[in-house]
Amino acid sequence: MNRVVTFGEIMLRLSTPGFERFIQSNSFDVTYGGGEANVSAALANYGVESYCVTKLPSHEIGQCALNHLRRFGVNTEYIVRGGDRVGIYFLETGASQRASKVIYDRANSAISNANPSDFNWAEIFKNKNWFHWTGITPALGSKAQQSLKEACIEAKAQGLKISCDLNFRKKMWSEKEAQSVMIPLMEYVDLCIANEEDAEKSLGMKAGSTDVEAAEIDEAGYFELARTLKNMFSFDSVAITLRESYSASRNGWSAILHDDKECTTPYRSAYYDIQIVDRVGGGDSFASGLIYGLLNKTNTKDALDFAVAASCLKQTIPGDFNHVSVEEVEKLITGGGSGRVER
């Protein structure tokens, strides 16, 4: 039985209905999400025993976040209760040439103030085989950084595979701050997941001549970046998502993977032209799909194809979590992406 642990913040998401702007909306739609929580929920949906580790207040809003995870099959036994608040983010969904906007209200959240002693990593990682985190967690502050480092040390000692989605957030910390923290943590990572901005801002590595806003992909530059990252940090595998942003409503989506074999050309996934409904959580759905694929598929190319198809489907679903089944992902991979009504 595969058992995956994630560590990070789950937040209250308040989004304007439909495509309304902040300044015109009279209400918000409520849900919950966050990088690692999104991964936990998707993996639980695929039948993986999934554990989310975080800290939530004991009040009702904290309980709502906990219940949201439980609703979708995530194991919450290692969630610590305490602190004063759940972090919030506000989302305005863009369309066509108008970009989406996110505003954070997450200072002094329970997880950012959690003490390292709150988490018994030796117990948490017992009989588990995978640990996943993102670059958002250490951006929460020094306490989270210390907790994460202790988690990585213990996970490595117990033989877990460790994956990291770099997930740089410029509203949370600077490039200099990110690199000073993220680069030393890479020694514990087996699978590194990135996009062109993450690699540059978090690790100081740029992907060729790619211009994502101009929808131009330099595949050779991406593969060279993957090769350089793998060699520099001794990763087993490096996965890089390739997003071609034609507009807020339409993106090209694919990925490459450089695994532990000495391949001379990248594994390149299928390409999807997506009409975006909600791209928040798209990267997390790729990460969860890749973890599932690497745990269950016979080769890494199949794992990559599963991850890209899963994240393609997620970006057609409102909310942070990916509510698709393994069967739906497999159907898309084999060509079932016409969108016709299933009767």
C-alpha positions in Angstrom: 0.0 0.0 0.0 1.4 3.4 -1.1 1.2 6.0 1.6 2.0 9.7 0.8 2.5 12.5 3.2 2.3 16.2 2.3 3.2 19.2 4.5 2.0 22.8 4.0 -0.8 25.3 4.4 -4.5 24.8 3.6 -6.2 28.1 3.0 -9.7 29.5 2.9 -10.4 30.5 -0.7 -12.8 33.4 -1.4 -13.5 33.8 -5.1 -15.7 36.1 -7.0 -18.7 34.4 -8.7 -18.1 33.5 -12.3 -15.8 36.1 -13.9 -16.8 39.1 -11.8 -14.2 41.6 -10.7 -13.4 42.2 -7.0 -14.8 45.8 -7.3 -18.2 44.7 -8.7 -18.9 41.5 -6.7 -21.3 41.5 -3.7 -20.4 37.9 -2.6 -17.7 35.3 -2.6 -17.8 31.6 -3.3 -16.1 29.6 -0.5 -13.8 26.6 -0.8 -10.5 25.5 0.6 -7.1 24.7 -1.0 -3.4 25.0 -1.0 -0.5 23.4 -2.8 0.1 20.4 -0.6 -3.5 19.9 0.3 -4.4 19.9 -3.4 -1.9 17.1 -3.9 -3.2 15.1 -0.9 -6.8 15.4 -2.1 -6.1 14.2 -5.7 -4.0 11.3 -4.5 -6.8 10.2 -2.1 -9.2 10.4 -5.1 -6.9 8.0 -7.0 -7.0 5.5 -4.2 -3.7 6.4 -2.6 -3.5 6.5 1.2 -2.9 10.2 1.6 -1.9 12.2 4.7 -2.0 16.0 5.0 0.1 17.6 7.7 -0.6 21.1 8.7 -1.8 23.2 11.7 -5.3 24.6 11.9 -7.1 26.7 14.6 -9.5 24.9 16.9 -12.3 27.2 16.0 -15.1 26.5 13.4 -13.2 27.8 10.3 -10.3 25.6 11.1 -12.8 22.7 11.5 -14.3 23.6 8.1 -10.8 23.3 6.4 -10.3 19.9 8.2 -13.7 18.7 7.1 -13.0 19.7 3.5 -10.0 17.4 3.5 -11.9 14.6 5.1 -14.7 15.0 2.7 -12.4 13.9 -0.1 -10.7 11.0 1.7 -7.6 12.7 3.0 -6.2 11.3 6.3 -6.1 14.2 8.8 -4.8 12.4 11.9 -1.5 14.3 12.0 -3.0 17.7 11.7 -2.2 19.8 14.7 -4.8 22.1 16.2 -4.1 25.5 17.6 -3.2 29.1 16.5 -5.6 32.0 15.8 -6.4 32.0 12.1 -6.7 30.2 8.8 -4.8 31.9 5.9 -7.1 33.4 3.2 -6.7 34.1 -0.4 -9.0 36.0 -2.7 -9.3 35.0 -6.3 -10.6 37.0 -9.3 -10.9 34.7 -12.3 -9.7 36.3 -15.5 -10.9 35.7 -19.0 -9.5 36.3 -22.5 -6.9 39.0 -22.3 -7.7 39.9 -18.6 -5.5 38.0 -16.2 -6.7 36.3 -13.0 -5.7 38.0 -9.8 -4.8 36.6 -6.3 -4.7 38.7 -3.1 -3.2 37.0 0.0 -4.3 37.5 3.6 -2.2 34.8 5.3 0.1 36.6 7.7 0.2 34.9 11.2 -1.8 31.9 10.1 -1.7 28.9 12.4 0.8 27.0 10.2 3.2 29.9 9.8 3.4 30.2 13.6 3.6 26.5 14.3 6.6 25.4 16.3 8.8 22.6 14.9 8.1 20.6 18.1 4.4 20.5 17.0 5.2 17.7 14.5 6.5 14.3 15.4 8.1 13.4 12.1 9.4 10.0 13.2 5.8 8.9 13.9 4.3 10.7 10.9 6.7 9.0 8.4 6.4 5.5 10.0 5.3 3.0 7.3 5.0 5.8 4.6 6.9 5.8 1.3 6.6 9.3 -0.2 6.9 12.9 1.1 5.8 15.9 -0.9 6.2 19.6 -0.3 6.3 22.8 -2.3 8.2 26.0 -2.2 5.2 27.8 -0.7 5.8 26.1 2.7 9.3 27.5 3.4 8.1 30.9 2.2 5.8 31.0 5.2 8.7 31.9 7.5 11.6 30.7 9.6 9.5 28.3 11.8 8.1 26.6 8.7 11.6 26.4 7.2 12.9 24.7 10.3 9.9 22.3 10.5 10.4 21.4 6.8 14.1 20.8 7.1 13.5 18.5 10.1 10.8 16.7 8.0 13.2 16.2 5.1 15.9 14.8 7.3 13.6 12.3 9.0 11.9 11.3 5.7 15.3 10.7 4.1 16.4 8.7 7.2 13.3 6.5 6.9 13.9 5.9 3.2 10.9 7.9 1.8 11.1 9.3 -1.7 10.9 13.1 -1.5 9.3 15.4 -4.2 9.3 19.2 -4.3 7.3 21.4 -6.5 9.4 24.7 -6.5 6.3 26.9 -6.7 7.9 30.4 -6.4 5.5 33.0 -5.1 6.8 36.6 -5.5 4.2 38.0 -3.2 5.6 35.9 -0.3 9.4 36.3 -0.7 12.1 37.7 -2.9 14.3 35.7 -5.3 17.3 36.2 -3.0 15.4 34.9 0.0 14.0 32.0 -1.9 17.4 30.8 -3.3 19.0 31.1 0.1 16.5 28.7 1.6 15.5 26.5 -1.4 19.0 25.6 -2.7 20.2 23.9 0.5 16.9 22.0 0.8 17.5 20.4 -2.7 20.0 17.9 -1.2 17.0 16.0 0.2 14.9 16.0 -3.0 14.5 13.0 -5.3 11.9 14.4 -7.7 12.0 18.1 -8.6 9.0 19.7 -10.3 9.3 23.1 -11.9 8.2 25.6 -14.5 10.3 28.2 -16.2 9.7 30.9 -13.5 10.2 28.5 -10.6 13.6 27.3 -11.8 14.8 30.8 -12.4 13.5 32.5 -9.2 14.0 29.6 -6.7 17.2 28.1 -8.0 18.7 30.7 -10.3 18.5 28.6 -13.5 16.9 30.0 -16.7 15.2 27.9 -19.4 16.7 28.8 -22.8 14.8 31.4 -24.8 11.3 30.5 -23.7 8.8 33.3 -23.4 5.7 31.8 -21.8 3.7 35.0 -22.2 4.4 34.9 -26.0 3.4 31.2 -26.1 6.9 30.3 -27.3 8.4 27.1 -26.1 12.1 26.4 -26.5 12.0 22.6 -25.9 15.7 22.1 -26.2 16.3 24.9 -23.6 13.9 23.2 -21.2 15.6 19.8 -21.6 19.0 21.4 -21.0 17.6 23.0 -17.9 16.3 19.7 -16.7 19.7 18.0 -17.4 21.5 20.8 -15.6 19.2 20.7 -12.5 19.5 16.9 -12.3 23.3 17.0 -12.5 23.7 20.0 -10.2 21.5 18.7 -7.4 21.7 14.9 -8.0 17.9 14.6 -8.5 16.6 11.2 -9.6 14.1 13.0 -11.9 13.2 16.5 -13.0 9.8 17.3 -14.5 9.1 20.7 -16.1 5.6 21.8 -17.1 5.3 23.7 -20.4 2.5 26.2 -20.4 1.8 28.3 -23.6 -0.3 31.2 -22.4 -2.4 32.3 -25.4 -4.8 34.1 -23.1 -6.3 33.7 -19.6 -9.0 31.5 -21.3 -6.8 29.3 -23.5 -3.5 27.6 -22.7 -1.3 25.0 -24.3 -0.2 22.4 -21.8 2.4 19.7 -21.8 5.5 18.6 -19.9 8.9 17.0 -20.2 10.7 14.6 -17.8 14.3 13.8 -17.4 14.6 10.7 -15.2 17.4 8.7 -13.7 18.4 7.1 -17.0 21.0 8.8 -19.2 18.5 9.7 -21.9 19.7 12.0 -24.7 16.2 13.3 -25.6 13.5 14.3 -23.2 10.3 12.4 -22.5 7.7 14.8 -23.9 4.1 14.3 -23.0 1.1 14.7 -25.2 0.0 18.3 -25.8 -3.4 19.7 -24.8 -5.1 22.9 -25.9 -7.2 23.8 -22.9 -10.1 26.2 -22.6 -9.5 27.3 -19.0 -12.2 27.1 -16.3 -9.9 27.4 -13.3 -6.1 27.1 -13.6 -5.5 27.4 -9.8 -4.2 24.0 -8.7 -3.1 23.0 -12.2 0.5 22.5 -11.1 -0.6 20.6 -8.0 -2.7 18.3 -10.1 0.3 17.7 -12.3 2.4 16.9 -9.2 -0.2 14.5 -7.8 -0.6 12.8 -11.2 3.1 12.3 -11.5 3.5 10.9 -8.0 0.6 8.5 -8.7 2.1 7.6 -12.1 5.6 6.9 -10.7 4.1 4.7 -7.9 1.8 2.8 -10.2 3.0 2.8 -13.8 5.6 0.5 -15.3 7.6 3.3 -16.9 8.2 7.0 -16.4 6.8 8.1 -19.8 3.4 6.6 -18.9 3.7 8.4 -15.5 4.3 11.7 -17.3 1.4 11.2 -19.7 -0.9 10.5 -16.7 0.3 13.7 -14.9 -0.3 15.9 -17.9 -3.7 14.5 -18.7 -4.8 14.7 -15.1 -3.8 18.4 -14.9 -5.4 19.1 -18.2 -8.7 17.9 -16.8 -8.3 19.7 -13.5 -8.1 23.1 -15.3 -11.7 22.5 -16.5 -13.0 22.2 -12.9 -13.7 25.1 -10.5 -11.9 25.0 -7.2 -8.4 24.0 -6.1 -8.9 20.2 -5.9 -8.8 17.8 -8.9 -12.0 15.8 -8.9 -11.3 13.3 -11.6 -10.9 9.6 -11.5 -8.1 7.4 -12.7 -10.5 6.1 -15.4 -11.3 9.5 -16.7 -7.6 10.4 -16.9 -6.8 7.1 -18.7 -9.7 7.8 -21.2 -8.2 11.2 -22.1 -4.8 9.6 -22.6 -6.3 7.1 -25.1 -8.0 9.8 -27.1 -11.3 10.4 -25.3 -11.1 14.2 -25.2 -13.9 15.2 -27.5 -16.1 16.5 -24.7 -19.2 14.8 -26.0 -22.0 14.0 -23.5 -21.6 10.6 -21.9 -24.9 8.8 -21.8 
